[in-house]
Amino acid sequence: MIKNQKQRAKKIIDLLKKEYPDSGCSLKYKSAHQLLVATILSAQTSDEQVNKITPDLFAKYKAIEDFAGADLNQLENDIKSIGLYHNKAKAIKHSAQMILHEFGGEVPDSLAELTRLPGVGRKTASVVLGTWFEKAEGIVVDTHVQRISRFLGLTYEKNAEKVEKDLMEIIPVKDWIIFTHLVIDHGRAVCIARRPQCEICALRKQCPSAP
């Protein structure tokens, strides 16, 4: 069963690579810390919305020290167009302080250390690890990945951690990082949540959910 699933997963990834050859992270950033901040902001918010505010945000707060020393109320005001901005402002400020005090001002490059930061869970940590450090310690499971992986029969779980566990068993480690980007691109372009365009889907023959 696992062998068959591994073969299906490889076929799906190969097809998606042909469809989205330039697939990658759509957040805008110029450093590991900017990526961390952008990823914290992106929770339950579209990357497009995050990208609207980060140019001004990063122009105002140019270094980790600036975020660590930020007035919390002002930081909240700077990101208030983003959902959950109260919690996100606290996470951004306090994680910056921890990076300065415990990690010598450098964003840590391991899952264990990143998830010690305030407001940084496994998903956020995996984005930073994969996108900036090119390290695959897990698979980022967002709403697109959860939904489409179930459609494709790669998992039947609904919990993100269980979905990730299933995917890690059948997807080659070398594809852990790109898999998420490919599926997100496909979810935005074709397998749209409320109106999947199965008739033009490159994965139709691989998808048990296709009509």
Secondary structure, DSSP 8 states (H G I E B T S, - for coil): -HHHHHHHHHHHHHHHHHH-TT----S--SSHHHHHHHHHHTTTS-HHHHHHHHHHHHHHS-SHHHHHT--HHHHHHHTTTSTTHHHHHHHHHHHHHHHHHHSTTS---SHHHHTTSTT--HHHHHHHHHHTS---SS----HHHHHHHHHTTS----SHHHHHHHHHHHS-GGGHHHHHHHHHHHHHHTS-TTS--GGG-TTGGG-TT--
